């Protein structure tokens, strides 16, 4: 017999390409279920696109290696620290970064090996930005 935990991957690494390098993102693909999708649609209707994006990513991202080298997001006392992925902190991250991360996660959804060579311009899940 196969258990649910054996069948589901709870941590997958993705590389999100940027002009200046690559952002390493660890996310939980098993979070995405039919129930999660229904809740996403309700959240999308109830919130602005950026609020929806932040709420969604805060549930999917486990960690990443985005560093606040200038202290813009975390404050001057925390220069050089990794930016947390909770909703309150993600709300301070430029939306352009969040959109790119969400597109790569969306492109990898359903791919067993996390292949991000699919269409990275696809909108997050079933939403659009």
Phi, psi and omega in degrees: 000143179257129178274159178301317181294331177286327183279336185257134172275130181257357180206125178224140181260135175232146173253124180257112184284137174229163180303322183271004182150205183229138178261124178271121182238128173256126180228168181251097182294338181285351176294328184282104178234174176300319178297318178298319180296319177298315179296324177298315181298319178294319179295321180296322179290327187272344187232163172294157183305317182291324177294317177301315180299313180298313180299318181294310182295326179295337178272333184267322185279129175272312178197168175204175181248031176286123183250135177273080185289342180252357181074017183290318185272316186264350182102157185301329181287350185239025178304138177086358180272153177290136181285123177297161183250023174284160185301319181297321180283319179301331179296342179266350181279139178307134183301328180300324177291314181298320179297316180297317178298315181296323179295320179291320176298316179299316181296330181274345183301126180090349177271121185296327183262006179071024181298118181259016180279004176286189182290102182283355178269359180295143180291158180303129177044247178247008180271180176219145180226000000 
